[in-house]
Amino acid sequence: MLKSESIITPDNSEPLWMQTVNLIKDELAANGMAPGTRLRSERELTERWNISRVTLRKALQHLVSEGVLSSSHGRGWYVSSQEPSKEFPNSLESFSETAERMGLVASAVVVRETQASATMDEAESLGIAPGTPVLRLERIRKMDDVVIAVDTSVVPLALLPDIAGVDFAKASLFGLLGSAGASPDRADATIESVGADEATSGLLNVAPGTPLLVMRQVTTGRDHRPVALSTISYVGERYRLRTNFSRSR
């Protein structure tokens, strides 16, 4: 159990939730809490440190995203037994397929799902006319309830003829494209480091300015025509891209 006498102060330069994160980490190390150990209840922690439950939960969720803690619905918060795998393949596979290969459970939270007209930039990337109807889908992607990335995808609606009632918190976009005869076959991607903005940091449970690896990807089908446009923002410490190189002969 945590035995802290430290004080969280509102005049500290760090936000209250980050002070809480650091305090919990310090206590886990100081008390040598083994994997599987249960933390005190949220009520006990909020009273002990004189913080709100909102502040505490933001700190706890951040520690879950880092692989430090895990949560059990209705039972509490525990020291995590293992960190989520950070290695991703250099072959094209869906997020669900990646999780399954790693022995993890993929899940998603739908942030935004709209049907709209393709912008000039989207149309150029997808090889369609500006104004063509598209699906814009933004989701928080998780593995074993650990937040891994924010994924924003744009897909021509013509490739998804029957999505009425589809629950994108559970459905695989690649799977739906495959069922519609537009199976993803190849993806051209660029990756760059970007500081998290206010909106994205909130979705990823990290502090604004935290380094993210942002992958912008155009996925094509077997006929080489684009089927999806994606921007995926990963927290740098939770993502490792595996690839290989060979010398030309």
C-alpha positions as CSV (number, residue, x, y, z in Angstrom):
1,M,0.0,0.0,0.0
2,L,1.1,3.6,-0.5
3,K,2.5,5.3,2.5
4,S,3.2,8.8,1.3
5,E,3.6,11.9,3.4
6,S,4.3,14.1,0.4
7,I,2.2,17.0,-0.4
8,I,0.6,18.0,-3.7
9,T,0.5,21.7,-4.1
10,P,-1.5,23.9,-6.5
11,D,1.3,26.5,-6.8
12,N,3.7,24.0,-8.2
13,S,4.7,24.6,-11.8
14,E,3.5,21.1,-12.7
15,P,-0.2,20.4,-13.1
16,L,-1.8,18.5,-10.2
17,W,-2.3,15.3,-12.1
18,M,1.4,15.2,-13.1
19,Q,2.4,15.8,-9.5
20,T,0.2,12.9,-8.6
21,V,1.8,10.7,-11.3
22,N,5.3,11.5,-10.0
23,L,4.2,10.9,-6.4
24,I,2.7,7.5,-7.2
25,K,5.8,6.5,-9.1
26,D,8.0,7.5,-6.2
27,E,5.9,5.5,-3.8
28,L,5.8,2.4,-6.0
29,A,9.6,2.5,-6.1
30,A,10.1,3.4,-2.4
31,N,7.7,0.7,-1.1
32,G,8.9,-2.0,-3.6
33,M,5.3,-2.8,-4.6
34,A,5.4,-6.1,-6.6
35,P,3.4,-6.6,-9.8
36,G,-0.2,-7.5,-9.0
37,T,-0.2,-5.4,-5.8
38,R,-3.5,-3.4,-5.4
39,L,-3.3,0.3,-4.6
40,R,-5.5,2.0,-2.0
41,S,-9.0,2.9,-3.0
42,E,-9.6,6.1,-5.0
43,R,-11.5,7.5,-2.0
44,E,-8.5,6.9,0.3
45,L,-6.0,8.4,-2.2
46,T,-8.1,11.5,-2.9
47,E,-8.5,12.2,0.9
48,R,-4.9,11.5,1.7
49,W,-3.6,13.9,-1.0
50,N,-6.5,16.4,-0.9
51,I,-7.1,16.1,-4.7
52,S,-10.2,15.6,-6.8
53,R,-11.2,12.2,-8.2
54,V,-10.8,13.7,-11.7
55,T,-7.2,14.6,-11.0
56,L,-6.5,11.2,-9.5
57,R,-8.1,9.3,-12.4
58,K,-6.1,11.3,-15.0
59,A,-2.9,10.4,-13.2
60,L,-3.9,6.7,-12.9
61,Q,-4.9,6.5,-16.6
62,H,-1.6,8.1,-17.5
63,L,0.2,5.4,-15.5
64,V,-1.9,2.7,-17.2
65,S,-0.9,4.2,-20.6
66,E,2.8,3.9,-19.6
67,G,2.4,0.3,-18.5
68,V,3.0,1.1,-14.9
69,L,-0.5,0.3,-13.6
70,S,-3.4,-1.8,-14.8
71,S,-7.1,-1.5,-14.0
72,S,-9.7,-4.0,-13.2
73,H,-13.3,-2.8,-13.6
74,G,-15.0,-2.5,-10.3
75,R,-11.9,-3.9,-8.4
76,G,-9.3,-1.1,-8.4
77,W,-5.9,-0.3,-9.7
78,Y,-2.9,-2.7,-9.6
79,V,0.8,-2.6,-10.3
80,S,1.2,-3.9,-13.8
81,S,2.7,-7.3,-14.3
82,Q,4.2,-6.4,-17.7
83,E,4.7,-3.5,-20.1
84,P,2.8,-3.5,-23.4
85,S,4.9,-4.5,-26.4
86,K,6.2,-1.5,-28.3
87,E,7.4,-3.3,-31.4
88,F,5.3,-2.9,-34.6
89,P,5.9,-4.8,-37.8
90,N,7.1,-3.6,-41.2
91,S,4.4,-5.6,-42.9
92,L,0.9,-4.1,-43.5
93,E,-1.6,-5.3,-40.9
94,S,-4.5,-3.8,-39.1
95,F,-4.3,-2.6,-35.5
96,S,-6.5,-5.6,-34.5
97,E,-4.2,-8.0,-36.3
98,T,-1.1,-6.5,-34.6
99,A,-2.7,-6.8,-31.2
100,E,-3.7,-10.4,-31.9
101,R,-0.2,-11.3,-33.0
102,M,1.2,-9.9,-29.8
103,G,-1.3,-11.8,-27.7
104,L,-3.1,-8.6,-26.7
105,V,-6.7,-7.5,-26.9
106,A,-7.4,-4.5,-29.2
107,S,-10.1,-2.0,-28.4
108,A,-11.1,1.5,-29.5
109,V,-13.0,4.6,-28.3
110,V,-14.7,6.5,-31.1
111,V,-14.0,10.2,-30.7
112,R,-15.6,11.3,-34.0
113,E,-17.4,9.6,-36.8
114,T,-18.8,11.8,-39.6
115,Q,-19.7,11.5,-43.3
116,A,-18.6,14.6,-45.2
117,S,-17.2,15.9,-48.5
118,A,-13.5,15.2,-49.3
119,T,-11.3,18.3,-49.0
120,M,-8.8,19.2,-51.8
121,D,-5.9,17.6,-49.9
122,E,-7.9,14.5,-49.1
123,A,-9.1,14.2,-52.6
124,E,-5.6,14.5,-54.0
125,S,-4.2,11.8,-51.7
126,L,-7.1,9.4,-52.3
127,G,-7.3,10.0,-56.1
128,I,-10.9,11.1,-56.0
129,A,-12.7,14.3,-56.9
130,P,-13.0,17.1,-54.3
131,G,-16.4,16.9,-52.7
132,T,-16.7,13.1,-53.0
133,P,-18.4,11.7,-49.9
134,V,-16.0,10.2,-47.4
135,L,-16.1,8.7,-43.9
136,R,-13.9,10.6,-41.4
137,L,-13.2,8.4,-38.3
138,E,-11.2,9.3,-35.3
139,R,-10.5,6.7,-32.7
140,I,-8.4,6.2,-29.6
141,R,-6.6,2.8,-30.1
142,K,-5.8,0.6,-27.1
143,M,-4.1,-2.7,-26.4
144,D,-5.2,-4.5,-23.2
145,D,-6.8,-1.2,-22.2
146,V,-3.5,0.7,-22.6
147,V,-3.8,3.8,-24.8
148,I,-1.5,3.4,-27.7
149,A,-2.5,5.9,-30.4
150,V,-5.0,8.3,-31.8
151,D,-6.0,7.2,-35.3
152,T,-7.8,9.4,-37.8
153,S,-8.9,7.8,-41.0
154,V,-10.6,9.0,-44.2
155,V,-12.2,6.5,-46.5
156,P,-14.3,7.1,-49.7
157,L,-17.9,6.1,-48.8
158,A,-18.2,4.3,-52.1
159,L,-15.8,1.6,-50.7
160,L,-18.0,1.2,-47.6
161,P,-21.5,0.7,-49.0
162,D,-23.1,-0.8,-45.9
163,I,-21.8,0.8,-42.7
164,A,-25.2,1.7,-41.1
165,G,-25.1,0.4,-37.6
166,V,-21.4,-0.5,-37.6
167,D,-19.8,-0.1,-34.2
168,F,-16.4,1.3,-35.0
169,A,-15.3,0.8,-31.4
170,K,-15.2,-2.9,-32.3
171,A,-15.1,-3.2,-36.1
172,S,-11.9,-3.4,-38.1
173,L,-11.7,-0.8,-40.9
174,F,-9.4,-3.1,-42.9
175,G,-11.8,-5.9,-42.4
176,L,-14.7,-3.9,-43.7
177,L,-12.7,-2.8,-46.7
178,G,-11.8,-6.4,-47.4
179,S,-15.4,-7.5,-47.1
180,A,-16.4,-4.8,-49.7
181,G,-13.8,-6.0,-52.2
182,A,-11.2,-3.3,-51.4
183,S,-8.7,-5.2,-49.4
184,P,-5.7,-3.1,-48.3
185,D,-2.5,-4.3,-49.9
186,R,0.2,-1.7,-49.5
187,A,0.8,1.5,-47.5
188,D,3.1,4.4,-48.2
189,A,3.9,6.2,-44.9
190,T,5.9,9.0,-43.5
191,I,6.8,9.3,-39.8
192,E,7.9,12.4,-38.0
193,S,8.2,13.6,-34.4
194,V,5.7,16.2,-33.3
195,G,4.9,17.7,-29.9
196,A,1.4,16.8,-28.7
197,D,-1.1,19.6,-29.0
198,E,-3.8,20.2,-26.4
199,A,-6.5,18.1,-28.0
200,T,-4.3,15.1,-28.8
201,S,-2.5,15.1,-25.5
202,G,-5.9,14.9,-23.7
203,L,-6.9,11.8,-25.8
204,L,-3.5,10.1,-25.2
205,N,-3.4,11.1,-21.5
206,V,0.0,12.8,-21.8
207,A,1.2,16.3,-21.1
208,P,1.0,18.9,-23.9
209,G,4.3,19.0,-25.8
210,T,5.0,15.3,-25.2
211,P,6.9,13.9,-28.2
212,L,4.7,11.9,-30.5
213,L,5.5,9.8,-33.6
214,V,3.0,10.8,-36.2
215,M,2.5,8.4,-39.1
216,R,0.7,9.7,-42.2
217,Q,-0.2,6.8,-44.4
218,V,-1.9,6.3,-47.7
219,T,-3.2,2.7,-48.1
220,T,-3.8,1.2,-51.5
221,G,-5.6,-1.9,-52.7
222,R,-4.4,-4.6,-55.0
223,D,-5.3,-2.5,-58.0
224,H,-2.9,0.2,-56.6
225,R,-5.8,2.6,-56.0
226,P,-6.0,4.4,-52.6
227,V,-8.5,3.0,-50.2
228,A,-7.8,4.9,-47.1
229,L,-5.9,7.9,-45.7
230,S,-4.7,7.8,-42.1
231,T,-2.9,9.9,-39.6
232,I,-1.9,7.9,-36.5
233,S,-0.3,9.7,-33.5
234,Y,1.7,7.4,-31.2
235,V,3.4,8.3,-27.9
236,G,7.0,7.9,-28.7
237,E,7.8,5.7,-25.7
238,R,5.0,3.3,-26.7
239,Y,6.0,2.8,-30.3
240,R,8.9,1.1,-32.1
241,L,8.9,0.5,-35.8
242,R,10.7,-2.6,-37.0
243,T,12.1,-2.6,-40.5
244,N,15.1,-3.9,-42.5
245,F,17.4,-2.7,-45.2
246,S,19.5,-4.5,-47.8
247,R,22.1,-3.2,-50.2
248,S,21.2,-3.0,-53.8
249,R,23.3,-5.2,-56.1
